[in-house]
Amino acid sequence: MRSVISKLFIGQIARLQRSFTVEDVKKYNELTKDYNDVYHPDTETWRRHYDRPVVPGILAEGLINQVISDELPGGPCVLLQKELIFSHPVHIGDEITAELEIVDINYQRNWITQKVTCFNQFRCEVIKGQVVIMLI
């Protein structure tokens, strides 16, 4: 545990990209039973405010979790705190980049705090915030 945290440093950055598909949204619907019309391409509801169907926020959050699990710190950890602001919608087909930057390390508790920034293919920020995780 100490060896993992000792390799981390403030300012360290990791990022991953992905696009969300109609199939991703359908899987989300089946797992959560959340069938909000703004997620479905064959409804008119989303057209009142958007040019394309919206991806559920939890799917975009999943990309943040993937950066934590696969890249930074890239090992066993527990999410302790999450504060996110969804400033713009994520749409089906958008290429989303989740970028996490270490802004604090608490060696006594094995906690790291990371700044979260997610943006789409147009470099428009869609999610921002921070997470605190404990390395185990």
Buried (B, 14 or more C-beta within 10 A) or exposed (E): EEEBBEEBEEEBBBBBEBBBEBEBBEEBBEEEEEEBEBBBEEEEBBEEEEEBBBBBBEBBBBBBBEBBBEBBBBEEBEEEEBEBEBEBBBBBBBEBBBBBBBEEBEEEEBBBBBBBBBBBEEEEEBBBBBBBBBBE
